[in-house]
Amino acid sequence: MEERNSHIDELIAAFLSKGLSKEAREELDAWIASSEENRRYFMQQQEIWFSAVQKEERMRYDADRAFETFRKRVAASTAQKQSKKGIDWKTIYKYVAAVLVVGLISFFSYRQGESNLQNALTQVEVEAPLGAQTRLRLPDGTLVVLNAGSRLVYPQDFGVDNREVKLSGEGYFEVERNEKLSFHVQTPSLSVKVLGTKFNFRDYPNDEEAVVSLLEGKVALDNRLRAEAEMILLPNEQVTLDKAEGHMKKETKEVKNVLEWTSGKLFFDELPLPEVVKILERSYDVHITFATDSLRDFRFYGSFGRGEQGIKDILEALEKTGKVRYKQKDREITLY
């Protein structure tokens, strides 16, 4: 059994380093598809692989060193797991943001003809579920904090020939500097290019605006909705893109307030109530509706700690303004 696991580990490592033959790939494919336990094991090992190569190796990629590091981490991980009994996977998947490979679930759900596992694993997807946040380190050392309801996608070879990621939602980035390889973040609305910096990027699909706020360094922004000159952003500046009109607007902003969410705080600075509602829905995984449209013009100011204050505390604060009342049944909330 131990020899079998060692053989499978070698197949997985060879696959992830793009050195797997067609015959060996078919063997790995069949092994993964044979049981749910095997599928989970494969996903665990690919996560180990992505964390095994430190940024020094990523800058000058060395497959042999990466493979050796991977094998050591697999051994350590296996030893640790053997000493534990009954891992509660449901709890882990509920409270820890899922690291998924794009197309992996559908790939194992059914197989049509010849499977191409390599194509199914060309991208890594990291999600922050509703009501939670996710912190991660990209292979180049860049820190990313994803806000609730956000998703980040990056290629398997990130940090080797490119540093390009795709964002849906909101993310805070502390980009590891690399003069030879610029860092790119893309959403459907905006493209941000940096060398090394700290910035916040918010572009949820259903939001009317996309917003980039710069804390340190310098970034260049390209409007992807319409032809517009590249815009350079300096510290404590913010660019807002109106998705309906397609124009970018730059202003001076106290960016530290924008970043309150990364430390578990909700900061509303005279924000329109519909925007407040979107944030509350994502942060507390609730559904909020308006009983009257007149509330949509109401603006709210306040600061709350998500760890100490629940959704009820914020609703009561809204009610104390004398402008808003609410009814709640489980996760359904009505404002009137």
C-alpha positions in Angstrom: 0.0 0.0 0.0 2.9 2.3 0.9 4.6 1.6 -2.4 1.3 2.2 -4.3 1.0 5.6 -2.6 4.6 6.5 -3.4 3.9 5.6 -7.0 0.8 7.7 -7.2 2.6 10.7 -5.5 5.3 10.4 -8.3 2.6 10.4 -11.0 0.9 13.5 -9.4 4.2 15.4 -9.1 5.1 14.5 -12.7 1.7 15.7 -13.9 2.0 19.0 -12.1 5.5 19.6 -13.4 4.2 18.8 -16.9 6.4 15.7 -17.3 3.7 13.0 -17.4 3.5 10.6 -20.4 0.2 9.8 -22.1 0.2 6.3 -20.6 1.0 7.5 -17.1 -1.6 10.2 -17.4 -4.3 7.6 -18.2 -3.2 5.6 -15.2 -3.5 8.6 -12.9 -6.8 9.6 -14.5 -8.2 6.1 -13.8 -6.9 6.1 -10.2 -8.5 9.5 -9.4 -11.8 8.6 -10.9 -12.0 5.3 -9.0 -13.1 6.8 -5.7 -14.0 10.0 -3.8 -11.1 9.4 -1.4 -8.6 9.3 -4.3 -10.1 12.5 -5.8 -9.7 14.3 -2.4 -6.2 13.0 -2.1 -5.3 14.3 -5.5 -6.7 17.8 -4.7 -4.7 17.9 -1.4 -1.5 17.1 -3.2 -2.0 19.7 -5.9 -2.5 22.3 -3.1 0.8 21.1 -1.5 2.5 21.4 -4.9 1.4 25.0 -5.3 2.7 25.9 -1.9 5.9 23.8 -2.1 7.9 26.1 -4.4 8.9 29.3 -2.6 9.2 32.5 -4.5 12.9 32.1 -5.0 12.2 28.9 -7.1 9.4 30.6 -8.8 11.5 33.5 -10.0 14.0 31.1 -11.5 12.0 27.9 -11.8 13.8 24.6 -11.0 11.6 21.6 -11.6 13.9 19.2 -9.7 14.0 21.3 -6.6 10.3 21.8 -6.8 9.7 18.1 -7.1 12.0 17.3 -4.2 10.2 19.9 -2.0 6.9 18.5 -3.0 7.9 14.9 -2.1 9.0 16.1 1.4 5.8 18.0 2.0 3.8 15.0 0.9 5.6 12.8 3.4 5.1 15.3 6.2 1.5 15.7 5.3 0.9 12.0 5.1 2.6 11.4 8.5 0.5 14.1 10.1 -2.7 12.7 8.7 -1.9 9.2 9.9 -1.8 10.5 13.5 -5.2 12.1 13.2 -8.6 10.3 13.1 -11.8 11.4 11.4 -11.1 14.6 9.6 -14.4 16.6 9.4 -14.3 17.5 5.8 -17.8 19.1 5.9 -16.7 21.6 8.5 -13.5 22.3 6.7 -15.2 23.0 3.4 -17.9 25.1 5.1 -15.6 27.5 7.0 -12.4 27.4 4.9 -12.5 29.0 1.4 -12.4 26.3 -1.2 -9.3 26.1 -3.4 -10.7 24.6 -6.6 -9.3 23.8 -9.9 -11.5 25.2 -12.7 -13.3 22.4 -14.4 -12.2 19.7 -11.9 -15.6 18.9 -10.4 -17.4 18.6 -13.7 -14.4 16.5 -15.0 -14.9 13.9 -12.3 -18.7 14.0 -12.4 -18.7 12.4 -15.9 -16.3 11.4 -18.5 -17.0 11.6 -22.2 -14.4 9.9 -24.5 -10.8 10.6 -23.8 -10.2 12.8 -20.8 -7.7 15.5 -20.8 -6.7 16.1 -17.2 -3.9 18.5 -18.1 -6.5 20.9 -19.6 -8.7 20.6 -16.6 -5.9 21.8 -14.3 -4.6 24.8 -16.2 -6.1 27.3 -13.8 -6.4 27.5 -10.0 -9.5 29.1 -8.5 -9.7 30.5 -5.0 -13.0 31.6 -3.5 -14.2 33.5 -0.4 -17.7 32.3 0.3 -20.5 34.6 1.5 -20.0 35.5 5.2 -16.2 34.8 5.1 -12.9 36.2 3.9 -9.8 34.4 2.5 -6.1 35.2 2.8 -3.6 33.5 0.5 -0.1 33.8 -0.8 0.4 33.5 -4.5 3.4 31.5 -5.8 5.5 34.7 -6.2 4.9 35.7 -2.6 2.1 38.3 -3.2 -0.4 38.5 -0.4 -4.1 38.6 -1.4 -7.1 39.0 0.8 -10.4 38.2 -0.8 -13.6 39.7 0.6 -16.8 37.7 1.0 -18.3 36.5 -2.3 -15.1 37.0 -4.3 -13.1 34.8 -6.6 -9.5 34.8 -7.8 -8.3 32.8 -10.8 -4.6 32.4 -11.8 -2.7 30.0 -14.1 -1.0 26.9 -12.9 2.4 28.3 -14.0 1.9 31.7 -12.3 5.2 33.4 -11.5 7.2 31.5 -14.1 6.4 33.5 -17.3 3.6 35.7 -16.2 1.9 37.2 -13.1 -1.7 37.6 -14.3 -4.8 37.0 -12.2 -8.5 37.5 -12.8 -10.7 38.9 -10.0 -14.4 38.8 -9.5 -15.5 40.7 -6.4 -13.1 42.5 -4.0 -9.4 41.9 -3.2 -6.6 43.6 -1.4 -3.2 43.0 -2.9 0.3 43.4 -1.5 2.3 42.7 -4.6 5.8 41.2 -4.4 8.1 43.5 -6.4 9.6 42.0 -9.6 11.1 44.5 -12.1 11.2 41.9 -14.9 7.7 40.6 -14.5 4.8 43.0 -13.9 1.7 42.0 -12.0 -1.7 42.2 -13.7 -5.2 42.0 -12.3 -8.1 41.9 -14.7 -11.8 42.2 -14.2 -14.4 42.6 -17.0 -14.3 46.4 -16.4 -10.6 47.3 -15.6 -7.1 46.1 -16.0 -4.5 47.0 -13.3 -0.7 46.8 -14.0 1.9 47.0 -11.2 5.5 46.1 -10.3 5.2 46.1 -6.5 2.6 47.9 -4.5 -0.4 47.7 -2.1 -3.9 48.4 -3.4 -7.5 47.5 -3.1 -9.6 46.4 -6.2 -13.4 46.1 -6.0 -15.5 45.0 -9.0 -18.4 42.7 -8.1 -20.4 41.7 -11.1 -23.7 43.3 -9.9 -22.1 46.5 -8.7 -22.6 49.7 -10.7 -19.0 50.8 -10.1 -15.5 49.3 -10.2 -13.1 50.9 -7.7 -9.3 50.8 -7.3 -7.7 52.4 -4.2 -3.9 52.7 -3.9 -2.1 52.6 -0.5 1.5 52.3 -1.6 3.5 52.4 -4.9 2.0 53.2 -8.3 -0.4 51.4 -10.6 -1.5 51.9 -14.2 -5.2 51.4 -15.1 -6.7 50.5 -18.4 -10.5 50.9 -19.1 -11.8 47.7 -20.6 -15.3 49.0 -21.3 -14.3 51.8 -23.7 -11.3 53.5 -25.3 -9.8 55.8 -22.7 -6.2 57.0 -21.9 -4.3 54.9 -19.4 -4.6 56.4 -15.9 -1.8 56.4 -13.3 -2.7 56.1 -9.7 -0.5 57.4 -6.8 -0.8 56.7 -3.0 -4.1 57.8 -1.4 -5.7 58.2 -4.8 -8.8 56.3 -6.0 -10.3 55.6 -9.4 -13.9 54.9 -9.8 -15.3 53.5 -13.1 -19.0 54.0 -13.8 -19.9 50.8 -15.6 -23.0 52.4 -17.2 -21.1 55.4 -18.7 -17.8 53.7 -19.0 -15.7 56.6 -17.7 -12.9 56.6 -15.1 -12.8 59.3 -12.4 -9.8 59.9 -10.1 -10.0 61.5 -6.6 -7.9 61.8 -3.4 -9.1 59.4 -0.8 -8.2 58.2 2.7 -7.4 54.7 1.6 -7.0 53.3 5.1 -10.8 53.6 5.5 -11.3 51.6 2.4 -9.2 48.8 3.8 -11.2 48.5 7.0 -12.8 45.3 5.7 -9.4 43.4 5.7 -9.3 43.6 9.5 -12.9 42.4 9.9 -14.5 45.9 10.1 -17.4 47.3 8.1 -17.0 51.1 7.4 -19.9 53.0 5.8 -19.0 56.5 4.9 -22.3 58.2 3.9 -23.0 55.2 1.7 -26.3 54.9 -0.1 -28.5 52.2 1.5 -28.5 49.9 -1.6 -24.7 49.7 -1.4 -24.9 49.1 2.4 -27.3 46.3 1.7 -25.0 44.6 -0.8 -22.2 44.7 1.7 -24.3 43.2 4.5 -25.6 40.5 2.2 -22.1 39.4 1.3 -20.7 39.8 4.8 -23.4 38.0 6.7 -24.8 35.7 4.0 -28.4 37.1 4.2 -31.0 38.3 1.7 -32.3 41.9 2.1 -35.2 43.4 0.3 -36.8 46.9 0.2 -40.5 47.3 1.0 -40.4 50.8 -0.3 -38.1 52.5 -2.9 -37.9 55.7 -0.9 -35.3 54.1 1.3 -32.9 53.8 -1.6 -31.9 57.5 -1.3 -31.0 57.2 2.4 -27.3 57.4 3.2 -25.7 55.7 6.2 -22.5 56.4 8.2 -21.1 53.9 10.7 -18.3 51.5 11.7 -18.8 47.9 12.9 -16.7 45.0 13.8 -17.9 41.8 12.2 -16.4 39.6 14.9 -18.1 41.5 17.7 -21.3 42.7 16.0 -23.8 40.6 14.1 -26.3 41.6 11.4 -28.9 42.4 14.1 -26.6 45.0 15.7 -26.3 46.8 12.3 -30.0 46.6 11.6 -30.7 48.1 15.0 -28.3 50.9 14.3 -30.1 51.6 11.1 -33.4 51.6 13.0 -32.1 54.2 15.5 -31.7 56.7 12.7 -35.5 56.9 12.7 -35.5 56.5 8.9 -35.4 52.7 8.6 -37.3 49.8 10.2 -36.8 46.1 9.6 -38.3 42.7 9.9 -36.2 39.5 10.0 -37.1 35.8 9.6 -34.0 33.6 9.6 -31.8 35.0 6.7 -34.6 36.9 5.1 -34.7 40.6 6.0 -37.1 43.3 4.8 -36.4 47.1 5.2 -39.3 49.5 5.3 
